[in-house]
């Protein structure tokens, strides 16, 4: 099960607190059973909000998702362009790093499971 993001925790917690206060003030309940029902409803609403918060997308993935899928012709300039290499890699070695298989994942986080 993936860990919740800070945004999910913040939105869920804020929803629980605000919805519990609002329901308690609007219902004007004073019994233990009424407070229990309001607490359970607030927790369920907070869980629903936390689950529906969208997961963060990296800029590369967002750009890739928004661009049209086209393939370059074998003789075109796009097909013969060298792979993108960071400035730091060129500065350390003095030359371009060799292309890796799956070059589209170069900028993704390395600790992702």
Secondary structure as a PSIPRED ss2 file (coil, helix, strand):
# PSIPRED VFORMAT (PSIPRED V4.0)

   1 X C   1.000  0.000  0.000
   2 X C   1.000  0.000  0.000
   3 X C   1.000  0.000  0.000
   4 X C   1.000  0.000  0.000
   5 X C   1.000  0.000  0.000
   6 X H   0.000  1.000  0.000
   7 X H   0.000  1.000  0.000
   8 X H   0.000  1.000  0.000
   9 X H   0.000  1.000  0.000
  10 X H   0.000  1.000  0.000
  11 X H   0.000  1.000  0.000
  12 X H   0.000  1.000  0.000
  13 X H   0.000  1.000  0.000
  14 X H   0.000  1.000  0.000
  15 X H   0.000  1.000  0.000
  16 X H   0.000  1.000  0.000
  17 X H   0.000  1.000  0.000
  18 X H   0.000  1.000  0.000
  19 X H   0.000  1.000  0.000
  20 X H   0.000  1.000  0.000
  21 X H   0.000  1.000  0.000
  22 X H   0.000  1.000  0.000
  23 X H   0.000  1.000  0.000
  24 X H   0.000  1.000  0.000
  25 X H   0.000  1.000  0.000
  26 X H   0.000  1.000  0.000
  27 X H   0.000  1.000  0.000
  28 X C   1.000  0.000  0.000
  29 X C   1.000  0.000  0.000
  30 X C   1.000  0.000  0.000
  31 X C   1.000  0.000  0.000
  32 X H   0.000  1.000  0.000
  33 X H   0.000  1.000  0.000
  34 X H   0.000  1.000  0.000
  35 X H   0.000  1.000  0.000
  36 X H   0.000  1.000  0.000
  37 X H   0.000  1.000  0.000
  38 X H   0.000  1.000  0.000
  39 X H   0.000  1.000  0.000
  40 X H   0.000  1.000  0.000
  41 X H   0.000  1.000  0.000
  42 X H   0.000  1.000  0.000
  43 X H   0.000  1.000  0.000
  44 X H   0.000  1.000  0.000
  45 X H   0.000  1.000  0.000
  46 X H   0.000  1.000  0.000
  47 X H   0.000  1.000  0.000
  48 X H   0.000  1.000  0.000
  49 X H   0.000  1.000  0.000
  50 X H   0.000  1.000  0.000
  51 X H   0.000  1.000  0.000
  52 X H   0.000  1.000  0.000
  53 X C   1.000  0.000  0.000
  54 X C   1.000  0.000  0.000
  55 X C   1.000  0.000  0.000
  56 X C   1.000  0.000  0.000
  57 X C   1.000  0.000  0.000
  58 X C   1.000  0.000  0.000
  59 X H   0.000  1.000  0.000
  60 X H   0.000  1.000  0.000
  61 X H   0.000  1.000  0.000
  62 X H   0.000  1.000  0.000
  63 X H   0.000  1.000  0.000
  64 X H   0.000  1.000  0.000
  65 X H   0.000  1.000  0.000
  66 X H   0.000  1.000  0.000
  67 X C   1.000  0.000  0.000
  68 X C   1.000  0.000  0.000
  69 X C   1.000  0.000  0.000
  70 X C   1.000  0.000  0.000
  71 X C   1.000  0.000  0.000
  72 X C   1.000  0.000  0.000
  73 X C   1.000  0.000  0.000
  74 X C   1.000  0.000  0.000
  75 X C   1.000  0.000  0.000
  76 X C   1.000  0.000  0.000
  77 X H   0.000  1.000  0.000
  78 X H   0.000  1.000  0.000
  79 X H   0.000  1.000  0.000
  80 X H   0.000  1.000  0.000
  81 X C   1.000  0.000  0.000
  82 X C   1.000  0.000  0.000
  83 X C   1.000  0.000  0.000
  84 X C   1.000  0.000  0.000
  85 X C   1.000  0.000  0.000
  86 X C   1.000  0.000  0.000
  87 X H   0.000  1.000  0.000
  88 X H   0.000  1.000  0.000
  89 X H   0.000  1.000  0.000
  90 X H   0.000  1.000  0.000
  91 X H   0.000  1.000  0.000
  92 X H   0.000  1.000  0.000
  93 X H   0.000  1.000  0.000
  94 X C   1.000  0.000  0.000
  95 X C   1.000  0.000  0.000
  96 X C   1.000  0.000  0.000
  97 X C   1.000  0.000  0.000
  98 X C   1.000  0.000  0.000
  99 X C   1.000  0.000  0.000
 100 X C   1.000  0.000  0.000
 101 X C   1.000  0.000  0.000
 102 X C   1.000  0.000  0.000
 103 X H   0.000  1.000  0.000
 104 X H   0.000  1.000  0.000
 105 X H   0.000  1.000  0.000
 106 X C   1.000  0.000  0.000
 107 X C   1.000  0.000  0.000
 108 X C   1.000  0.000  0.000
 109 X C   1.000  0.000  0.000
 110 X C   1.000  0.000  0.000
 111 X C   1.000  0.000  0.000
 112 X C   1.000  0.000  0.000
 113 X C   1.000  0.000  0.000
